[in-house]
Amino acid sequence: MRYLWVVGLLFSMLVTDNALAVCERTYSMAHSGDYVPYQYIDKEGNLIGLDVDLAKEAIALMGCELTIEKLPPKRAQLFIKEGKLDLMAAASITSERHKYAHFSLPYRDEEIVMFVSRDRSEELQKLTLKTAVARNLQIGAGLGGWYGAEYGAVKDEALSKQLLLLESSTEQRIKMLIYNHLDVVVADIYVGYHHASKFGGVLKIVDLPHVLNNDSVHFMMSRVTVDGLQLDAFNQALAKYIKSDKYRNLIRKYRPPSKFK
């Protein structure tokens, strides 16, 4: 029995190594087109973003090719279900999706934080949203955005005290923070830094240690077109890439290290 177990283990390792080394197919991935900085379109019309970079690197480690197709998220999920598309990024796991899709290892967090001016970061280091409202600080957040339970608990009070500006443009809110028209901006950590970078403001803001909400996201892969062996190979490639210096350099490109972390 021990002999058979060892043979089975060696065979499994050989198959997995071969899956990582040789690939005879091209994978297709959905791109929403307007999910900055995860999936967006550059000035030349190229479909780019952090999620695209991550998927390309993992697929390349498998020895495969990746094609990107611009699709609305709901249509992309339908195509995953029907086997017309192989994968999409930034997916949360649900029981319904499990019926027609595999999920990769988590590859990043969607983290909602509070941005403040770097000049005031030491003063506000221990800030929470509750204490921000108590101190009558001016806060900016997005229209209709979900920023976690803590935000939901103080939103009405902040609005009643006219401390909360709800504005659809994250770029505009970050600009207002840099020019001291807001004290705090609530935003996704990558989104905030991306918009600050557009006008040289990355070094003028900082994300505070207190995190408002944190959800892991995964690549979602069609059960019709991706089998268990391919999923394992993708996860191994993804895990290998996430441990690399290349990955850390990529993250620094999109998210400068906070002075508090």
Secondary structure as GFF3:
##gff-version 3
##sequence-region A 1 261
A	DSSP	alpha_helix	2	21	.	.	.	ID=ss1
A	DSSP	beta_strand	26	31	.	.	.	ID=ss2
A	DSSP	beta_strand	34	35	.	.	.	ID=ss3
A	DSSP	beta_strand	39	41	.	.	.	ID=ss4
A	DSSP	beta_strand	47	48	.	.	.	ID=ss5
A	DSSP	alpha_helix	50	61	.	.	.	ID=ss6
A	DSSP	beta_strand	65	70	.	.	.	ID=ss7
A	DSSP	alpha_helix	73	82	.	.	.	ID=ss8
A	DSSP	beta_strand	87	91	.	.	.	ID=ss9
A	DSSP	alpha_helix	95	98	.	.	.	ID=ss10
A	DSSP	beta_strand	101	103	.	.	.	ID=ss11
A	DSSP	beta_strand	108	117	.	.	.	ID=ss12
A	DSSP	three_ten_helix	118	120	.	.	.	ID=ss13
A	DSSP	alpha_helix	129	134	.	.	.	ID=ss14
A	DSSP	beta_strand	139	141	.	.	.	ID=ss15
A	DSSP	alpha_helix	149	160	.	.	.	ID=ss16
A	DSSP	beta_strand	164	166	.	.	.	ID=ss17
A	DSSP	alpha_helix	170	178	.	.	.	ID=ss18
A	DSSP	beta_strand	184	188	.	.	.	ID=ss19
A	DSSP	alpha_helix	189	197	.	.	.	ID=ss20
A	DSSP	three_ten_helix	202	204	.	.	.	ID=ss21
A	DSSP	beta_strand	205	222	.	.	.	ID=ss22
A	DSSP	alpha_helix	228	242	.	.	.	ID=ss23
A	DSSP	alpha_helix	245	254	.	.	.	ID=ss24
###
